[in-house]
């Protein structure tokens, strides 16, 4: 995926998908959001997409948590 801003766009797309999935489950508002690894059977990627996939699956992060960590990692790597 060539990294950089593409990784952030992947996270924003996943944030929108998860918002819609949570909305479909409970349109009156939801307290506890579903994690991507609880909804999708297969999550994969290469380069930064692979890192994001690991955060969603092995580390069981929400999209918000993964976004924060991804920002921190890219900030440290590209200093």
Secondary structure, DSSP 4 states (H G I P E B T S, - for coil): --STHHHHHHHHHHHHHHHHHHHHH-TT--SSPPPHHHH-S----STHHHHHHHHHHTS---HHHHHHHHHHHHHHHT-
